[in-house]
Amino acid sequence: MPTRQYWRKAGASKADADLARQQCSQHLRNTDEYVGLLKESAVITKIWHAERTSAQKKRRKEIAARLGQLHDACMAGEGFEFVRRGFPVE
């Protein structure tokens, strides 16, 4: 049964993409920038929603965007290409 895959690489299966994603996550968790962003994000998240300032909300979006950029760069470094809507895997 076909499934959807969002990271593709010639000759790579979904299992290969999952393994690369896990390795990237492991690698990123060992970098100071990634860990610092996660900690800062957690502090903002703990603040009650109604009490968050607009600056904190904006910073949270910036952090999320940077975390995504780091992950995307790692996957691209592994040779994978991001496909927005995915593609069918036979």
C-alpha positions in Angstrom: 0.0 0.0 0.0 1.5 3.4 -0.9 2.3 5.8 1.8 3.4 9.5 1.9 7.0 10.5 2.3 8.1 14.1 2.7 11.9 13.7 2.6 13.2 11.9 -0.5 16.5 10.7 -1.8 17.2 8.7 -4.9 17.2 5.0 -4.0 16.2 5.6 -0.3 13.2 4.0 1.3 10.9 5.4 4.0 13.0 3.5 6.6 16.1 5.2 5.3 14.5 8.6 5.7 13.3 7.7 9.2 16.8 6.5 10.2 18.3 9.8 8.9 15.7 11.8 10.8 16.5 10.0 14.0 20.3 10.5 13.5 19.7 14.2 12.8 17.6 14.5 15.9 20.4 12.8 17.9 23.1 15.0 16.4 21.1 18.2 17.0 20.4 17.4 20.7 24.2 17.4 21.1 24.6 21.0 19.8 24.6 24.0 22.1 22.4 26.2 19.9 19.7 23.6 19.5 19.6 22.8 23.3 19.6 26.5 24.1 16.7 27.2 21.8 14.7 24.3 23.2 15.2 25.5 26.8 14.2 29.1 25.9 11.1 27.7 24.1 10.1 25.6 27.1 10.3 28.7 29.4 8.0 30.6 27.1 5.6 27.7 26.8 5.3 27.4 30.6 4.0 30.9 30.9 0.2 30.9 30.9 -1.2 31.7 27.5 -3.0 34.8 28.6 0.1 36.2 30.3 2.4 35.9 27.3 3.5 39.2 25.8 3.5 39.8 22.1 7.3 39.8 22.2 7.4 36.4 23.8 4.9 35.1 21.2 7.0 36.5 18.4 10.2 35.0 19.9 8.5 31.6 20.2 7.8 31.7 16.4 11.4 32.7 15.7 12.7 29.8 17.8 10.4 27.3 16.0 11.5 28.6 12.7 15.2 28.3 13.6 14.7 24.8 15.0 13.1 23.8 11.7 16.0 25.4 9.7 18.5 23.4 11.8 16.6 20.1 11.2 16.2 20.8 7.5 19.9 21.6 7.1 20.8 18.3 8.7 18.4 16.3 6.5 19.7 18.1 3.4 23.3 17.3 4.6 22.3 13.6 4.5 21.3 14.0 0.9 17.5 14.2 1.3 15.3 16.7 -0.5 12.1 18.0 1.1 9.0 17.6 -1.0 6.0 19.7 0.3 3.2 17.4 -0.4 5.2 14.2 -0.4 5.2 11.6 -3.0 3.7 8.1 -3.2 6.0 5.2 -2.2 5.3 1.9 -3.9 
